[in-house]
């Protein structure tokens, strides 16, 4: 059955290898089960329902990737996208979480249309590589700021805006401990380093009385009803959707597409002389966003952690199928997820942020018309506490600098369109 579904021999793999690869990928990305409820829960959403929605969205997305694209890529609600959903769309811009879910749904429809018409490729090809890298790095810095706040390492200060918190407090000490556990284990190539770090801090917190003891380790999943089909489309359109949907679409395009191409190339699934399944993978990614918004979570996307499974030998959709099955199995561990404190997931946010900041090495540092827009993008995201502001000023400054330094031909029409949309947004705000 697996051979007929996934063409294992054709890809030089077998069931045992694919199962091992699926388990490996799951362990490296399972931290989202604990992180996502903490982030989205800040909007007032039911954390139990978010836990279920996270597992279901990851399972559905991975199944679609498995059967539609036959690629070994795990899917789940994306880091960065969940932060934009919670802290910018709901927290800063004042949308309800129901309206934010509607924005994810609309962005998924647009994403699907862009994919099927080929406009998605046009946008990817047209947006400068430096800006693409800067957006990823800026989101990373934004995540780091959120993690530092959640842990108490960074607190507000009337005189300087921010300063460090109580370095002797339990949350701060646990955050520091969790961070070094994750870094050391990851440096030693231990699979699931982030997950191990989260669970270690949680267990220590329970043993020392800083967190409550779970009534059971396994139980029936909580109800997903509080978030399922809770999209407020009417409220979204009455409040305005341009900025929110535009940012969702842009992040989804860069994050998912870059991740899928990178993982697929490493797996040898994109040979230059043969057809590949990138189109199917992009379609799977687009439909997964729609499914996740209906279930009740932020945008579902491809996970770069899938590289771990590829390194373990994963070459087909059977790897993604295993990932999906394991996310379904995780549904029964809701009691564990319910006791994970914010300071246990904060180290994961900070470490993921560091990994994302590596993208800054791909910025063209020899050209100031590339450097300035990129750095503006990176620093304005945390300093304005808005991913949207960073992206907007990055695109606008890029167009201005290229145009007024006599290099207007270097500006792709896609970049001009996006910059113009942001200018319109500022003009009518």
C-alpha positions as a printed NumPy array, in Angstrom:
array([[  0.   ,   0.   ,   0.   ],
       [  2.751,   2.458,   0.972],
       [  4.686,   1.606,  -2.183],
       [  1.714,   2.364,  -4.424],
       [  0.892,   5.59 ,  -2.575],
       [  4.348,   7.064,  -2.124],
       [  6.594,   5.346,  -4.721],
       [  9.168,   4.401,  -2.101],
       [ 11.518,   2.388,  -4.366],
       [ 11.502,   5.135,  -6.965],
       [ 12.803,   7.544,  -4.299],
       [ 15.372,   5.094,  -2.935],
       [ 13.779,   4.661,   0.459],
       [ 11.714,   2.166,   2.476],
       [  9.003,   2.106,   5.132],
       [ 11.415,   1.823,   8.068],
       [ 13.469,   4.814,   6.928],
       [ 10.357,   6.915,   6.316],
       [  8.931,   6.057,   9.747],
       [ 12.199,   7.064,  11.428],
       [ 12.3  ,  10.285,   9.406],
       [  8.704,  11.111,  10.371],
       [  9.412,  10.607,  14.076],
       [ 12.553,  12.742,  13.782],
       [ 10.699,  15.594,  12.09 ],
       [  7.877,  15.441,  14.635],
       [ 10.27 ,  15.643,  17.583],
       [ 11.949,  18.725,  16.134],
       [  8.686,  20.607,  15.524],
       [  6.448,  19.319,  18.346],
       [  7.358,  22.348,  20.477],
       [  4.635,  24.261,  18.592],
       [  2.055,  22.226,  20.545],
       [  3.093,  24.07 ,  23.691],
       [  4.186,  27.41 ,  22.245],
       [  1.13 ,  28.13 ,  20.092],
       [ -1.452,  28.012,  22.925],
       [  0.733,  30.372,  24.973],
       [  0.991,  32.896,  22.13 ],
       [ -2.576,  32.759,  20.781],
       [ -3.996,  32.449,  24.296],
       [ -2.929,  36.059,  24.904],
       [ -5.785,  37.123,  22.583],
       [ -8.463,  35.649,  24.841],
       [ -8.837,  32.445,  22.836],
       [ -9.481,  29.248,  24.788],
       [ -6.061,  27.599,  25.285],
       [ -7.476,  24.083,  25.339],
       [ -9.179,  24.673,  22.011],
       [ -5.975,  26.207,  20.615],
       [ -4.036,  23.115,  21.673],
       [ -6.489,  20.896,  19.79 ],
       [ -6.603,  23.252,  16.802],
       [ -2.796,  23.282,  16.652],
       [ -2.588,  19.489,  16.593],
       [ -5.442,  19.141,  14.099],
       [ -4.129,  21.862,  11.775],
       [ -0.662,  20.277,  11.847],
       [ -2.123,  16.841,  11.129],
       [ -4.392,  18.035,   8.313],
       [ -1.616,  20.127,   6.749],
       [  0.868,  17.248,   6.924],
       [ -1.676,  14.818,   5.438],
       [ -2.36 ,  17.187,   2.537],
       [  1.388,  17.513,   1.936],
       [  1.751,  13.725,   2.083],
       [ -1.014,  12.758,  -0.321],
       [ -1.085,  15.763,  -2.678],
       [  2.635,  16.521,  -3.039],
       [  4.291,  13.324,  -1.745],
       [  6.999,  15.432,  -0.125],
       [  8.569,  14.759,   3.324],
       [  7.576,  18.122,   4.779],
       [  5.753,  18.6  ,   8.075],
       [  3.159,  21.347,   8.399],
       [  1.95 ,  23.244,  11.474],
       [  0.944,  26.756,  12.587],
       [  3.965,  28.916,  11.855],
       [  6.164,  30.816,  14.265],
       [  6.111,  34.497,  13.385],
       [  2.689,  34.147,  11.824],
       [  1.206,  33.32 ,  15.237],
       [  3.05 ,  36.278,  16.789],
       [  1.718,  38.62 ,  14.101],
       [ -1.782,  37.229,  14.681],
       [ -1.69 ,  37.686,  18.466],
       [  0.481,  40.694,  19.195],
       [ -0.043,  42.861,  16.116],
       [ -3.437,  42.095,  14.564],
       [ -5.25 ,  41.564,  17.868],
       [ -2.98 ,  43.266,  20.393],
       [ -1.853,  46.405,  18.539],
       [ -4.422,  46.918,  15.767],
       [ -7.434,  46.055,  17.909],
       [ -9.051,  43.329,  15.816],
       [-10.903,  40.564,  17.631],
       [ -9.389,  37.102,  17.394],
       [-12.441,  36.047,  15.381],
       [-11.661,  38.79 ,  12.851],
       [ -8.005,  37.716,  12.845],
       [ -9.062,  34.146,  12.002],
       [-11.145,  35.583,   9.165],
       [ -8.054,  37.445,   7.927],
       [ -6.11 ,  34.173,   7.9  ],
       [ -8.943,  32.574,   5.901],
       [ -9.   ,  35.42 ,   3.359],
       [ -5.21 ,  35.339,   3.054],
       [ -5.458,  31.595,   2.419],
       [ -7.894,  32.165,  -0.44 ],
       [ -5.645,  34.853,  -1.928],
       [ -2.637,  32.603,  -1.409],
       [ -4.399,  29.78 ,  -3.265],
       [ -5.312,  32.081,  -6.165],
       [ -1.762,  33.455,  -6.361],
       [ -0.411,  29.904,  -6.409],
       [ -2.775,  28.611,  -9.094],
       [ -2.297,  31.639, -11.365],
       [  1.488,  31.787, -11.077],
       [  1.448,  35.234,  -9.453],
       [  3.063,  33.731,  -6.361],
       [  6.197,  32.899,  -8.356],
       [  6.147,  36.409,  -9.873],
       [  6.091,  37.944,  -6.393],
       [  8.879,  35.701,  -5.127],
       [ 11.064,  36.452,  -8.131],
       [ 10.313,  40.175,  -7.94 ],
       [ 10.978,  40.918,  -4.293],
       [ 14.672,  41.607,  -3.519],
       [ 16.559,  38.78 ,  -1.853],
       [ 17.905,  41.154,   0.799],
       [ 14.403,  42.226,   1.805],
       [ 13.228,  38.61 ,   1.921],
       [ 16.079,  37.768,   4.278],
       [ 15.465,  40.903,   6.342],
       [ 11.798,  40.036,   6.85 ],
       [ 12.698,  36.614,   8.252],
       [ 15.409,  38.104,  10.484],
       [ 13.104,  40.906,  11.656],
       [ 10.392,  38.445,  12.618],
       [ 13.061,  36.547,  14.524],
       [ 14.037,  39.652,  16.48 ],
       [ 10.355,  40.299,  17.172],
       [  9.956,  36.739,  18.509],
       [ 13.013,  37.208,  20.704],
       [ 11.495,  40.355,  22.198],
       [  8.253,  38.48 ,  22.931],
       [ 10.157,  35.621,  24.55 ],
       [ 12.249,  37.971,  26.672],
       [  9.101,  39.744,  27.854],
       [  7.227,  36.503,  28.581],
       [ 10.105,  35.285,  30.739],
       [ 10.526,  38.517,  32.675],
       [ 14.071,  38.973,  31.398],
       [ 12.974,  42.247,  29.803],
       [ 10.477,  44.534,  31.566],
       [  9.175,  48.034,  30.962],
       [ 10.976,  50.994,  32.482],
       [  9.553,  54.534,  32.593],
       [ 12.976,  56.083,  32.09 ],
       [ 14.452,  53.862,  29.374],
       [ 11.331,  52.096,  28.014],
       [ 12.886,  48.685,  28.77 ],
       [ 15.372,  47.155,  31.196],
       [ 16.176,  43.729,  32.608],
       [ 13.877,  42.139,  35.14 ],
       [ 14.581,  40.401,  38.452],
       [ 17.459,  38.079,  37.584],
       [ 16.888,  36.111,  40.798],
       [ 13.243,  35.327,  40.08 ],
       [ 12.202,  31.771,  39.231],
       [ 10.779,  32.584,  35.775],
       [ 13.992,  34.305,  34.679],
       [ 16.237,  31.549,  36.063],
       [ 14.109,  28.85 ,  34.436],
       [ 14.223,  30.718,  31.127],
       [ 18.011,  30.944,  31.227],
       [ 18.263,  27.258,  32.149],
       [ 15.871,  26.209,  29.396],
       [ 17.709,  28.311,  26.839],
       [ 21.08 ,  26.714,  27.538],
       [ 19.576,  23.226,  27.594],
       [ 18.141,  23.824,  24.11 ],
       [ 21.346,  25.36 ,  22.723],
       [ 23.638,  22.671,  24.139],
       [ 21.436,  19.787,  22.999],
       [ 21.005,  21.287,  19.549],
       [ 24.765,  21.853,  19.243],
       [ 25.207,  18.166,  20.13 ],
       [ 22.743,  17.271,  17.323],
       [ 20.162,  15.847,  19.739],
       [ 16.805,  15.473,  17.984],
       [ 13.965,  17.351,  19.664],
       [ 16.262,  19.715,  21.577],
       [ 13.622,  22.442,  21.789],
       [ 10.935,  19.999,  22.941],
       [ 13.273,  18.53 ,  25.554],
       [ 14.09 ,  22.01 ,  26.845],
       [ 10.409,  22.919,  27.229],
       [  9.522,  19.667,  28.998],
       [ 12.584,  19.798,  31.284],
       [ 11.752,  23.274,  32.549],
       [  8.092,  22.303,  32.967],
       [  8.966,  19.198,  35.014],
       [ 11.402,  21.146,  37.213],
       [  8.79 ,  23.85 ,  37.688],
       [  6.27 ,  21.248,  38.857],
       [  8.779,  19.542,  41.181],
       [  9.715,  22.861,  42.823],
       [  6.098,  23.907,  43.25 ],
       [  6.145,  26.765,  40.751],
       [  3.635,  24.999,  38.481],
       [  0.648,  22.86 ,  39.331],
       [  0.831,  19.085,  38.987],
       [ -1.311,  17.723,  36.137],
       [ -4.253,  15.591,  37.218],
       [ -3.27 ,  13.053,  34.567],
       [ -0.736,  12.709,  31.775],
       [ -3.254,  11.439,  29.233],
       [ -6.916,  12.386,  28.768],
       [ -9.496,  12.898,  26.081],
       [ -8.776,  16.064,  24.078],
       [-10.517,  19.316,  25.082],
       [-13.309,  20.602,  22.873],
       [-12.302,  22.547,  19.776],
       [-15.74 ,  24.2  ,  19.657],
       [-14.571,  27.547,  21.151],
       [-12.408,  28.193,  18.062],
       [-13.95 ,  25.997,  15.341],
       [-15.69 ,  28.004,  12.588],
       [-15.443,  31.206,  14.641],
       [-14.383,  33.402,  11.708],
       [-15.923,  36.879,  11.759],
       [-15.763,  37.804,   8.082],
       [-18.348,  40.574,   8.358],
       [-16.446,  42.255,  11.181],
       [-13.174,  41.96 ,   9.297],
       [-14.493,  43.641,   6.148],
       [-16.179,  46.387,   8.155],
       [-12.889,  47.228,   9.882],
       [-10.619,  46.988,   6.837],
       [ -8.431,  44.158,   5.651],
       [ -5.714,  45.641,   3.408],
       [ -2.784,  45.79 ,   5.82 ],
       [ -3.57 ,  42.635,   7.797],
       [ -4.181,  40.36 ,   4.816],
       [ -1.24 ,  41.818,   2.867],
       [  1.199,  41.029,   5.678],
       [ -0.22 ,  37.53 ,   6.175],
       [  0.167,  36.822,   2.458],
       [  3.705,  38.229,   2.264],
       [  4.944,  36.269,   5.278],
       [  3.249,  33.101,   4.034],
       [  4.831,  33.508,   0.604],
       [  8.387,  33.998,   1.875],
       [  8.228,  31.564,   4.774],
       [  6.507,  28.594,   3.178],
       [  7.984,  28.833,  -0.301],
       [ 11.548,  29.298,   0.856],
       [ 11.222,  26.477,   3.367],
       [  9.734,  24.03 ,   0.87 ],
       [ 12.315,  24.742,  -1.824],
       [ 15.166,  24.473,   0.679],
       [ 13.979,  21.159,   2.154],
       [ 13.102,  19.71 ,  -1.251],
       [ 16.522,  20.562,  -2.685],
       [ 18.218,  18.912,   0.256],
       [ 16.112,  15.794,  -0.334],
       [ 16.964,  15.786,  -4.026],
       [ 13.337,  16.335,  -5.015],
       [ 13.978,  19.255,  -7.368],
       [ 16.344,  17.999, -10.099],
       [ 16.963,  20.574, -12.807],
       [ 16.422,  18.109, -15.668],
       [ 13.157,  16.549, -14.43 ],
       [  9.66 ,  17.764, -13.458],
       [  9.126,  18.303,  -9.746],
       [  6.14 ,  18.532,  -7.452],
       [  6.684,  22.091,  -6.224],
       [  3.362,  23.2  ,  -7.703],
       [  1.533,  20.46 ,  -5.788],
       [  3.42 ,  21.343,  -2.607],
       [  2.465,  25.017,  -2.952],
       [ -1.167,  23.99 ,  -3.495],
       [ -1.036,  21.781,  -0.39 ],
       [  0.421,  24.653,   1.625],
       [ -2.326,  27.033,   0.471],
       [ -5.173,  24.665,   1.325],
       [ -3.626,  23.937,   4.734],
       [ -3.926,  27.646,   5.605],
       [ -7.658,  27.525,   4.88 ],
       [ -8.12 ,  24.378,   6.945],
       [ -6.216,  25.828,   9.916],
       [ -8.245,  29.047,   9.974],
       [-11.501,  27.072,   9.992],
       [-10.301,  24.842,  12.84 ],
       [ -9.165,  27.901,  14.781],
       [ -5.479,  28.75 ,  14.575],
       [ -3.087,  31.096,  12.818],
       [ -1.612,  30.286,   9.411],
       [ -0.309,  26.764,   8.847],
       [  2.992,  26.577,   6.998],
       [  5.854,  24.289,   6.026],
       [  8.427,  23.71 ,   8.774],
       [ 12.143,  24.058,   8.158],
       [ 12.581,  21.425,  10.891],
       [ 11.574,  18.941,   8.187],
       [ 15.242,  19.094,   7.198],
       [ 15.953,  16.871,  10.207],
       [ 13.695,  14.183,   8.766],
       [ 15.302,  14.532,   5.349],
       [ 18.724,  14.058,   6.935],
       [ 17.338,  10.885,   8.544],
       [ 16.438,   9.596,   5.077],
       [ 12.907,  10.867,   4.485],
       [ 12.15 ,  11.281,   0.803],
       [  8.39 ,  10.84 ,   0.364],
       [  5.02 ,  11.836,   1.737],
       [  5.11 ,   8.86 ,   4.092],
       [  7.384,  10.979,   6.311],
       [  4.752,  13.74 ,   6.374],
       [  2.031,  11.145,   7.017],
       [  3.879,   9.921,  10.112],
       [  4.216,  13.526,  11.312],
       [  0.448,  14.007,  10.94 ],
       [ -0.363,  10.793,  12.804],
       [  1.915,  11.768,  15.692],
       [  0.236,  15.181,  15.96 ],
       [ -3.103,  13.36 ,  16.231],
       [ -1.641,  11.17 ,  18.979],
       [ -0.47 ,  14.314,  20.792],
       [ -4.123,  15.341,  21.193],
       [ -4.354,  13.023,  24.186],
       [ -1.579,  14.831,  26.081],
       [ -3.579,  17.994,  26.717],
       [ -3.021,  17.848,  30.523],
       [  0.716,  18.22 ,  29.94 ],
       [  0.216,  21.154,  27.595],
       [ -2.045,  22.8  ,  30.15 ],
       [  0.698,  23.12 ,  32.775],
       [  3.499,  24.405,  30.534],
       [  4.311,  27.926,  31.832],
       [  5.267,  30.851,  29.618],
       [  8.827,  30.767,  30.928],
       [  9.176,  27.198,  29.632],
       [  8.261,  28.191,  26.081],
       [ 10.147,  31.529,  26.175],
       [ 13.553,  29.832,  25.627],
       [ 12.119,  28.193,  22.508],
       [ 11.021,  31.569,  21.158],
       [ 14.449,  33.073,  21.827],
       [ 16.314,  30.183,  20.212],
       [ 14.056,  30.048,  17.156],
       [ 14.646,  33.8  ,  16.882],
       [ 18.408,  33.257,  16.807],
       [ 18.029,  30.677,  14.047],
       [ 15.945,  33.157,  12.037],
       [ 18.495,  35.928,  12.541],
       [ 21.019,  33.881,  10.571],
       [ 19.172,  35.114,   7.484],
       [ 20.989,  38.434,   7.886],
       [ 24.09 ,  36.816,   6.402],
       [ 22.272,  36.729,   3.036],
       [ 21.809,  40.511,   2.93 ],
       [ 24.002,  42.25 ,   0.365],
       [ 26.118,  44.265,   2.816],
       [ 28.178,  45.878,   0.042],
       [ 25.273,  47.924,  -1.34 ],
       [ 23.76 ,  50.57 ,   0.953],
       [ 20.59 ,  50.718,  -1.141],
       [ 20.078,  47.101,  -0.066],
       [ 21.521,  47.42 ,   3.423],
       [ 19.432,  50.376,   4.639],
       [ 15.968,  48.994,   3.697],
       [ 16.945,  45.61 ,   5.134],
       [ 18.168,  47.   ,   8.45 ],
       [ 15.152,  49.323,   8.661],
       [ 12.945,  46.241,   8.258],
       [ 14.791,  44.294,  10.951],
       [ 15.024,  46.981,  13.63 ],
       [ 11.56 ,  48.511,  13.225],
       [  9.711,  45.245,  13.832],
       [ 10.652,  44.969,  17.523],
       [ 11.06 ,  48.728,  18.124],
       [  7.545,  49.51 ,  16.834],
       [  6.238,  46.17 ,  18.12 ],
       [  4.812,  45.568,  14.669],
       [  5.864,  43.19 ,  11.912],
       [  3.677,  45.199,   9.55 ],
       [  5.507,  48.478,  10.184],
       [  8.901,  46.893,   9.608],
       [  7.879,  45.378,   6.281],
       [  6.134,  48.576,   5.165],
       [  9.075,  50.914,   5.815],
       [ 11.472,  48.359,   4.359],
       [  9.659,  48.226,   1.009],
       [  9.04 ,  51.983,   0.836],
       [ 12.661,  52.867,   1.655],
       [ 13.922,  50.344,  -0.914],
       [ 11.922,  51.947,  -3.718],
       [ 12.93 ,  55.487,  -2.672],
       [ 16.643,  54.695,  -2.424],
       [ 16.827,  52.795,  -5.701],
       [ 14.8  ,  55.447,  -7.548],
       [ 16.8  ,  58.45 ,  -6.292],
       [ 20.205,  56.863,  -6.818],
       [ 19.586,  56.309, -10.511],
       [ 18.923,  52.58 , -10.216],
       [ 15.232,  52.525, -10.922],
       [ 15.637,  49.645, -13.356],
       [ 16.598,  47.398, -10.446],
       [ 13.124,  47.803,  -8.928],
       [ 10.824,  44.956,  -9.889],
       [  7.156,  45.874, -10.479],
       [  6.142,  43.533,  -7.638],
       [  8.185,  45.604,  -5.179],
       [  6.631,  48.825,  -6.471],
       [  3.107,  47.402,  -6.102],
       [  3.702,  46.308,  -2.513],
       [  5.345,  49.622,  -1.565],
       [  2.457,  51.522,  -3.132],
       [ -0.084,  49.497,  -1.163],
       [  1.725,  50.399,   2.066],
       [  1.818,  54.104,   1.112],
       [ -1.934,  53.973,   0.477],
       [ -2.415,  52.272,   3.818],
       [ -0.503,  55.069,   5.636],
       [ -2.371,  57.758,   3.671],
       [ -5.838,  56.492,   4.604],
       [ -4.983,  55.43 ,   8.167]])
